[in-house]
Amino acid sequence: MSTPSADIVDLLAGIRPGDALDTVRSRRPQARENAQRSFEALLEPAVPGDFSLAERYAVALFVSTLHRFAAATEFYGDLLGDEAAELVPVVTEAAAAASAPGPFGQYREPGLAAESTDGTRWSPEAGVTEGLGIRLSAALAHAHLLVVRPREARPDALKSLVDAGWSPDAIVSLSQLVAFLTFQLRLAWGLRVLAAAPASTSAVHTSIAEGV
């Protein structure tokens, strides 16, 4: 394991030192630092515990593929390739099968029931489970639930993780990882959109400079 020196959000967003968005982000150093520290804590911890680096990278590759973010998919695929190359094609195939626009799910609140939508309910096929093992397959199913069907992420959904051998601490870390990845990928994608629209970047820069 080697901790990257680059800012990962900048890397995924294609931001180079001196770019307009580099200047914009530098005006919020704490937010920038917190995002990087979260990456290091959740994806490159000094002591991974019973949630291995290979499992963390596999979940990251799966989630980035669900978000259809090519730069992130390549990045996390490389990390997983360095740690456990044999998992890359299996995770990639699983993510392709699980991909769906979402979010779907049934609202529990009666007033929102009419807005419920049905859609993909993914669970690992036999080949995926054979290639990844029961434990990691359960983790990907949980990640899919949180990303694609978040309305149905209820306590009883954790039973499959427990049955697959996940400890309470590892389940918390897994859920935190998926939540962080969703934040990170959306932030990086939004910055890419801003970079493609210089006028918008200028407006953001002005707003920050004025303390808005």
C-alpha positions in Angstrom: 0.0 0.0 0.0 1.2 3.5 -0.8 -0.7 6.6 0.1 -1.1 8.9 -2.9 0.4 12.4 -2.6 -2.0 13.9 -5.1 -5.4 15.3 -4.1 -7.8 12.6 -5.3 -10.7 14.9 -6.0 -8.4 17.0 -8.2 -7.1 13.9 -9.9 -10.6 12.6 -10.7 -11.8 16.1 -11.7 -8.8 16.6 -14.0 -7.7 19.8 -12.1 -4.1 20.8 -12.5 -2.1 23.1 -10.2 -2.8 26.7 -11.2 -6.1 25.9 -12.9 -9.0 28.3 -12.1 -10.8 25.5 -10.1 -7.5 24.8 -8.2 -7.7 28.4 -7.1 -11.4 28.1 -6.2 -10.8 24.9 -4.1 -7.8 26.5 -2.4 -10.1 29.1 -0.9 -11.8 26.3 1.1 -8.7 24.5 2.4 -10.4 22.7 5.3 -13.1 21.2 3.0 -10.3 20.1 0.6 -8.2 18.6 3.3 -11.2 16.8 4.9 -12.1 15.2 1.6 -8.5 13.9 1.2 -8.4 12.7 4.8 -11.6 10.8 4.3 -10.2 9.1 1.3 -7.1 8.1 3.2 -9.1 6.9 6.3 -11.6 4.9 4.3 -9.6 3.6 1.3 -6.0 3.6 2.5 -6.1 3.2 6.3 -2.8 2.3 8.0 -4.6 -0.5 9.8 -7.4 -1.9 7.5 -8.6 -4.4 10.2 -11.1 -7.0 9.0 -12.1 -4.8 6.0 -9.1 -5.4 3.7 -7.7 -3.0 1.2 -8.7 -5.3 -1.7 -12.3 -5.3 -0.4 -12.3 -1.5 -0.1 -10.9 -1.1 -3.6 -13.4 -3.6 -5.0 -16.3 -1.7 -3.5 -14.9 1.6 -4.9 -14.5 0.1 -8.4 -18.1 -1.2 -8.2 -19.6 2.1 -7.0 -17.7 4.2 -9.5 -18.9 2.0 -12.3 -22.5 2.3 -11.0 -22.0 6.1 -11.2 -20.6 5.7 -14.8 -17.6 7.9 -14.0 -14.9 6.6 -16.3 -12.0 8.4 -14.7 -12.9 7.1 -11.2 -13.5 3.6 -12.6 -10.0 3.6 -14.1 -8.5 5.0 -10.9 -10.1 2.5 -8.6 -9.6 -0.3 -11.1 -5.8 0.4 -11.0 -5.8 0.4 -7.2 -7.6 -3.0 -7.1 -5.3 -4.3 -9.8 -2.3 -3.6 -7.7 -3.8 -5.2 -4.7 -5.8 -8.2 -6.2 -5.7 -8.2 -10.0 -7.9 -11.3 -10.2 -10.8 -9.5 -8.8 -10.9 -6.7 -11.4 -12.8 -8.5 -14.2 -15.3 -10.1 -11.8 -16.1 -6.8 -10.1 -16.3 -5.0 -13.5 -18.7 -7.7 -14.8 -20.8 -7.5 -11.7 -21.1 -3.7 -11.9 -22.1 -3.9 -15.6 -24.9 -6.3 -14.7 -26.0 -4.2 -11.7 -25.9 -0.8 -13.5 -29.1 1.1 -13.4 -30.1 4.8 -13.5 -32.0 4.9 -10.2 -32.6 5.8 -7.6 -35.4 3.3 -7.1 -37.3 2.0 -4.2 -40.4 2.2 -2.1 -41.0 5.0 0.3 -42.2 4.0 3.8 -44.0 7.3 4.4 -47.7 7.1 3.3 -47.5 10.7 1.9 -44.7 9.7 -0.5 -46.0 6.3 -1.5 -47.2 7.6 -4.9 -43.6 8.6 -5.7 -42.2 5.1 -5.2 -40.5 3.6 -8.2 -39.6 0.1 -9.1 -36.4 -0.8 -10.8 -33.4 -3.0 -10.7 -33.0 -5.3 -7.7 -29.5 -6.7 -8.0 -28.0 -9.7 -6.3 -24.8 -11.4 -7.2 -25.1 -14.3 -9.6 -23.4 -17.6 -8.9 -20.4 -16.8 -11.0 -19.8 -13.5 -9.1 -20.1 -15.2 -5.8 -17.7 -17.9 -6.9 -15.2 -15.4 -8.1 -15.4 -12.9 -5.2 -16.5 -15.1 -2.3 -19.7 -14.8 -0.2 -18.3 -11.9 1.9 -17.3 -9.5 -0.9 -20.4 -10.4 -2.9 -22.6 -9.4 0.0 -20.6 -6.1 0.3 -21.3 -5.3 -3.4 -25.0 -6.1 -2.9 -25.1 -3.7 0.0 -23.3 -1.1 -2.0 -25.9 -1.5 -4.8 -28.7 -1.1 -2.3 -27.2 2.2 -0.9 -26.5 3.6 -4.4 -29.5 2.5 -6.4 -32.2 1.7 -3.9 -31.3 4.0 -0.9 -35.0 4.3 0.2 -34.9 0.6 1.1 -31.7 0.7 3.2 -33.1 -0.5 6.5 -31.6 -2.3 9.4 -32.9 -5.7 8.3 -30.9 -5.3 5.1 -27.7 -5.7 7.2 -28.6 -9.3 8.0 -27.0 -10.6 4.8 -23.7 -8.9 5.7 -23.7 -10.4 9.2 -24.5 -13.8 7.6 -21.6 -13.3 5.2 -19.1 -12.7 8.1 -19.1 -9.0 8.4 -18.4 -7.6 11.9 -20.4 -4.6 13.2 -17.4 -2.3 12.8 -16.7 -3.5 9.3 -20.3 -2.9 8.3 -20.1 0.6 9.6 -16.9 1.2 7.6 -18.5 -0.3 4.5 -21.5 2.0 4.7 -19.3 5.0 5.4 -17.2 4.1 2.4 -20.1 3.9 0.0 -21.5 7.3 1.4 -18.1 8.9 1.0 -17.6 7.6 -2.6 -21.0 9.0 -3.6 -19.9 12.4 -2.2 -16.5 12.2 -3.8 -17.7 11.2 -7.2 -20.4 13.8 -7.4 -18.0 16.5 -6.3 -15.4 15.5 -8.8 -18.0 15.2 -11.6 -19.5 18.6 -10.7 -16.0 20.2 -10.9 -15.5 18.6 -14.3 -18.8 20.2 -15.4 -17.6 23.6 -14.1 -14.3 23.2 -15.8 -16.1 22.7 -19.1 -18.0 26.0 -18.6 -15.5 28.7 -17.9 -18.2 31.3 -17.3 -19.6 29.2 -14.5 -16.1 28.8 -13.0 -15.7 32.5 -13.1 -19.0 33.0 -11.3 -18.1 30.5 -8.6 -14.7 32.2 -8.1 -16.4 35.6 -7.7 -18.9 34.3 -5.2 -16.2 32.8 -3.1 -14.1 35.9 -3.3 -17.1 37.9 -2.1 -17.8 35.5 0.8 -21.1 34.3 -0.6 
